[in-house]
Amino acid sequence: MLITAIDRSSAEPFYLQLARIMEGAIESGAFAAGDRMPGESDLCRRYDLARSTVRETLRHLHERGLVRLVPRRGAFVKEQDGWGLQVTAGFFEGEVDGNKREVETKILAAESCRLPEAAAQALNLAPQGAGFLLKRLRRLDGKLALYSENYLLPELQPVILGSDAVAPRGSLNRVLRAAGYHIFGARRSVAGVAAPTRIAKLLKVEPQSPLLLVTSVSWGKERRPFDYYTSWVRTDVVNVTVEAQMAGDDI
């Protein structure tokens, strides 16, 4: 059902409710790629929201790769042309929701683990402390596309195991959001690497073939990190894009 109004009795933040309304409008075709979204003042009046809330909504949509923000002009529906590393949304949402492509996931491991040093440091936990490991091999339109290893807080294990995050077409990010773990920020880095033998075998490429290694840590509004992952990406299958924009509060 398409949501068109703010539920003021809901515990969900107003900016996320407005974001879902605007996402629904984009997905329904009410706004096409390149269209200008309603401006801040219009959204404030239409939904009786503070300007700061509307700005947070637009930034959230920008981080998800759905709109681009042009200073002094507004927000425009973005052409979806690849997995954008600036967004807080994951690979599944970028390709399925944005690019209308088919993503299928094979779970190779979903188990408790001892955190390696890099994951423990990223999650602000003790080295070799308890964590939850999710290993996934993912296909894009039937082609092997990437292999990921997610290290998460140990309390997320029952949340994930009892959800569609471990299903072939499930989204980990959506499961986390539903459990209250909204991505408020993320730091991602990307490097060109030669495929290690183990990774090459999984992705069915020759050892030492060029891959992109994406490393990311995501945190919530209180700045507490909850997800650290590494992904090895076949760039002959996935178009990875990085977007930069001028800093500043003007929209």
C-alpha positions as a Python dict, from the first residue, in 0.01 Angstrom:
ca = {
    (1, 'M'): (0, 0, 0),
    (2, 'L'): (137, 342, -98),
    (3, 'I'): (188, 561, 210),
    (4, 'T'): (89, 925, 157),
    (5, 'A'): (67, 1075, 506),
    (6, 'I'): (282, 1111, 817),
    (7, 'D'): (172, 888, 1107),
    (8, 'R'): (235, 1109, 1410),
    (9, 'S'): (161, 824, 1651),
    (10, 'S'): (438, 608, 1502),
    (11, 'A'): (778, 567, 1668),
    (12, 'E'): (943, 585, 1327),
    (13, 'P'): (1119, 923, 1280),
    (14, 'F'): (927, 1170, 1065),
    (15, 'Y'): (1217, 1210, 822),
    (16, 'L'): (1215, 834, 746),
    (17, 'Q'): (837, 836, 700),
    (18, 'L'): (866, 1123, 453),
    (19, 'A'): (1153, 942, 279),
    (20, 'R'): (931, 636, 229),
    (21, 'I'): (655, 857, 87),
    (22, 'M'): (895, 1013, -161),
    (23, 'E'): (1049, 675, -249),
    (24, 'G'): (700, 545, -319),
    (25, 'A'): (635, 837, -550),
    (26, 'I'): (957, 764, -741),
    (27, 'E'): (888, 390, -764),
    (28, 'S'): (530, 451, -882),
    (29, 'G'): (655, 667, -1167),
    (30, 'A'): (510, 991, -1033),
    (31, 'F'): (864, 1130, -1059),
    (32, 'A'): (1094, 1009, -1336),
    (33, 'A'): (1472, 1027, -1363),
    (34, 'G'): (1576, 1391, -1393),
    (35, 'D'): (1253, 1531, -1244),
    (36, 'R'): (1279, 1793, -972),
    (37, 'M'): (1126, 1681, -642),
    (38, 'P'): (902, 1918, -443),
    (39, 'G'): (1104, 2187, -269),
    (40, 'E'): (1169, 2224, 103),
    (41, 'S'): (900, 2485, 161),
    (42, 'D'): (640, 2285, -29),
    (43, 'L'): (718, 1968, 168),
    (44, 'C'): (711, 2158, 498),
    (45, 'R'): (363, 2293, 422),
    (46, 'R'): (227, 1973, 269),
    (47, 'Y'): (329, 1747, 559),
    (48, 'D'): (344, 2003, 843),
    (49, 'L'): (710, 1929, 914),
    (50, 'A'): (1004, 2139, 1026),
    (51, 'R'): (1255, 2245, 763),
    (52, 'S'): (1531, 2052, 945),
    (53, 'T'): (1322, 1732, 914),
    (54, 'V'): (1269, 1784, 542),
    (55, 'R'): (1640, 1850, 489),
    (56, 'E'): (1724, 1529, 674),
    (57, 'T'): (1482, 1343, 445),
    (58, 'L'): (1647, 1482, 132),
    (59, 'R'): (1994, 1398, 261),
    (60, 'H'): (1874, 1045, 341),
    (61, 'L'): (1741, 1002, -14),
    (62, 'H'): (2066, 1140, -151),
    (63, 'E'): (2270, 894, 59),
    (64, 'R'): (2054, 611, -75),
    (65, 'G'): (2136, 720, -427),
    (66, 'L'): (1777, 807, -520),
    (67, 'V'): (1818, 1182, -566),
    (68, 'R'): (2098, 1427, -634),
    (69, 'L'): (2110, 1757, -448),
    (70, 'V'): (2192, 2069, -650),
    (71, 'P'): (2277, 2378, -441),
    (72, 'R'): (2009, 2650, -469),
    (73, 'R'): (1809, 2439, -716),
    (74, 'G'): (1676, 2145, -516),
    (75, 'A'): (1659, 1767, -531),
    (76, 'F'): (1635, 1577, -860),
    (77, 'V'): (1555, 1210, -919),
    (78, 'K'): (1883, 1044, -1004),
    (79, 'E'): (1964, 830, -1303),
    (80, 'Q'): (2061, 490, -1161),
    (81, 'D'): (2375, 370, -1332),
    (82, 'G'): (2566, 165, -1078),
    (83, 'W'): (2632, 71, -718),
    (84, 'G'): (2700, 412, -563),
    (85, 'L'): (2952, 388, -279),
    (86, 'Q'): (2843, 719, -125),
    (87, 'V'): (2504, 584, -26),
    (88, 'T'): (2406, 417, 299),
    (89, 'A'): (2190, 168, 116),
    (90, 'G'): (2347, -163, 18),
    (91, 'F'): (2410, -347, -305),
    (92, 'F'): (2067, -515, -305),
    (93, 'E'): (1871, -190, -284),
    (94, 'G'): (2096, -10, -529),
    (95, 'E'): (2053, -274, -799),
    (96, 'V'): (1699, -400, -732),
    (97, 'D'): (1523, -81, -621),
    (98, 'G'): (1732, 161, -824),
    (99, 'N'): (1840, -25, -1136),
    (100, 'K'): (1552, -279, -1147),
    (101, 'R'): (1793, -570, -1179),
    (102, 'E'): (1774, -916, -1027),
    (103, 'V'): (1999, -994, -732),
    (104, 'E'): (2023, -1347, -593),
    (105, 'T'): (2218, -1438, -281),
    (106, 'K'): (2373, -1766, -170),
    (107, 'I'): (2451, -1782, 202),
    (108, 'L'): (2784, -1956, 259),
    (109, 'A'): (2795, -1902, 637),
    (110, 'A'): (2573, -1745, 903),
    (111, 'E'): (2726, -1816, 1240),
    (112, 'S'): (2875, -1681, 1560),
    (113, 'C'): (3248, -1610, 1538),
    (114, 'R'): (3550, -1459, 1702),
    (115, 'L'): (3608, -1118, 1550),
    (116, 'P'): (3931, -1060, 1357),
    (117, 'E'): (4127, -753, 1456),
    (118, 'A'): (4002, -525, 1176),
    (119, 'A'): (3635, -610, 1242),
    (120, 'A'): (3671, -576, 1620),
    (121, 'Q'): (3834, -236, 1580),
    (122, 'A'): (3567, -114, 1338),
    (123, 'L'): (3286, -229, 1571),
    (124, 'N'): (3457, -92, 1884),
    (125, 'L'): (3471, -441, 2037),
    (126, 'A'): (3752, -638, 2198),
    (127, 'P'): (3978, -832, 1958),
    (128, 'Q'): (3872, -1196, 1937),
    (129, 'G'): (3545, -1100, 2105),
    (130, 'A'): (3213, -1252, 2003),
    (131, 'G'): (3047, -1143, 1682),
    (132, 'F'): (2822, -1269, 1404),
    (133, 'L'): (2955, -1356, 1059),
    (134, 'L'): (2752, -1357, 738),
    (135, 'K'): (2923, -1478, 420),
    (136, 'R'): (2734, -1422, 95),
    (137, 'L'): (2796, -1494, -272),
    (138, 'R'): (2579, -1272, -489),
    (139, 'R'): (2466, -1287, -851),
    (140, 'L'): (2345, -996, -1062),
    (141, 'D'): (2107, -1097, -1341),
    (142, 'G'): (2238, -1452, -1308),
    (143, 'K'): (2609, -1359, -1322),
    (144, 'L'): (2847, -1400, -1028),
    (145, 'A'): (2901, -1043, -911),
    (146, 'L'): (3052, -1021, -564),
    (147, 'Y'): (3146, -1206, -248),
    (148, 'S'): (3092, -1039, 91),
    (149, 'E'): (3183, -1105, 452),
    (150, 'N'): (2977, -908, 707),
    (151, 'Y'): (3084, -896, 1071),
    (152, 'L'): (2802, -774, 1295),
    (153, 'L'): (2726, -721, 1662),
    (154, 'P'): (2655, -1055, 1835),
    (155, 'E'): (2305, -947, 1941),
    (156, 'L'): (2207, -930, 1574),
    (157, 'Q'): (2247, -1305, 1522),
    (158, 'P'): (1887, -1403, 1618),
    (159, 'V'): (1750, -1104, 1427),
    (160, 'I'): (1923, -1207, 1104),
    (161, 'L'): (1879, -1584, 1131),
    (162, 'G'): (1504, -1543, 1177),
    (163, 'S'): (1462, -1312, 877),
    (164, 'D'): (1470, -1305, 497),
    (165, 'A'): (1826, -1167, 511),
    (166, 'V'): (1933, -1530, 470),
    (167, 'A'): (1690, -1589, 181),
    (168, 'P'): (1804, -1584, -184),
    (169, 'R'): (1641, -1246, -250),
    (170, 'G'): (1653, -1096, 97),
    (171, 'S'): (1802, -760, 197),
    (172, 'L'): (2020, -739, 507),
    (173, 'N'): (1982, -359, 524),
    (174, 'R'): (1603, -382, 529),
    (175, 'V'): (1610, -644, 803),
    (176, 'L'): (1843, -426, 1009),
    (177, 'R'): (1622, -119, 963),
    (178, 'A'): (1314, -316, 1069),
    (179, 'A'): (1500, -417, 1385),
    (180, 'G'): (1580, -53, 1465),
    (181, 'Y'): (1934, -46, 1323),
    (182, 'H'): (1902, 245, 1082),
    (183, 'I'): (2219, 338, 895),
    (184, 'F'): (2283, 698, 991),
    (185, 'G'): (2629, 702, 841),
    (186, 'A'): (2886, 480, 674),
    (187, 'R'): (3249, 496, 575),
    (188, 'R'): (3349, 306, 264),
    (189, 'S'): (3682, 260, 93),
    (190, 'V'): (3766, 92, -235),
    (191, 'A'): (4091, -53, -367),
    (192, 'G'): (4196, -244, -674),
    (193, 'V'): (4331, -588, -579),
    (194, 'A'): (4448, -909, -742),
    (195, 'A'): (4205, -1190, -667),
    (196, 'P'): (4336, -1424, -393),
    (197, 'T'): (4301, -1790, -483),
    (198, 'R'): (4014, -1843, -237),
    (199, 'I'): (3815, -1548, -371),
    (200, 'A'): (3893, -1627, -734),
    (201, 'K'): (3749, -1975, -689),
    (202, 'L'): (3426, -1836, -542),
    (203, 'L'): (3383, -1574, -815),
    (204, 'K'): (3499, -1810, -1091),
    (205, 'V'): (3777, -1587, -1217),
    (206, 'E'): (4146, -1660, -1265),
    (207, 'P'): (4369, -1610, -959),
    (208, 'Q'): (4527, -1263, -960),
    (209, 'S'): (4247, -1128, -1182),
    (210, 'P'): (4164, -762, -1106),
    (211, 'L'): (3883, -708, -856),
    (212, 'L'): (3762, -419, -645),
    (213, 'L'): (3779, -464, -268),
    (214, 'V'): (3517, -255, -89),
    (215, 'T'): (3549, -214, 287),
    (216, 'S'): (3273, -50, 491),
    (217, 'V'): (3161, 21, 844),
    (218, 'S'): (2805, 143, 920),
    (219, 'W'): (2678, 313, 1234),
    (220, 'G'): (2351, 434, 1382),
    (221, 'K'): (2238, 778, 1497),
    (222, 'E'): (2422, 742, 1828),
    (223, 'R'): (2742, 672, 1629),
    (224, 'R'): (2752, 311, 1748),
    (225, 'P'): (2888, 89, 1468),
    (226, 'F'): (2699, -235, 1404),
    (227, 'D'): (2812, -370, 1065),
    (228, 'Y'): (3158, -410, 914),
    (229, 'Y'): (3200, -576, 579),
    (230, 'T'): (3444, -652, 300),
    (231, 'S'): (3324, -723, -54),
    (232, 'W'): (3523, -845, -352),
    (233, 'V'): (3355, -713, -668),
    (234, 'R'): (3376, -824, -1030),
    (235, 'T'): (3375, -496, -1221),
    (236, 'D'): (3299, -677, -1544),
    (237, 'V'): (2956, -745, -1390),
    (238, 'V'): (2898, -457, -1146),
    (239, 'N'): (2943, -91, -1236),
    (240, 'V'): (3072, 77, -918),
    (241, 'T'): (3036, 455, -903),
    (242, 'V'): (3160, 713, -653),
    (243, 'E'): (2989, 1051, -634),
    (244, 'A'): (3130, 1370, -486),
    (245, 'Q'): (2953, 1699, -426),
    (246, 'M'): (3026, 2043, -294),
    (247, 'A'): (3003, 2065, 85),
    (248, 'G'): (2746, 2296, 238),
    (249, 'D'): (2393, 2314, 372),
    (250, 'D'): (2231, 2478, 69),
    (251, 'I'): (1995, 2250, -122),
}
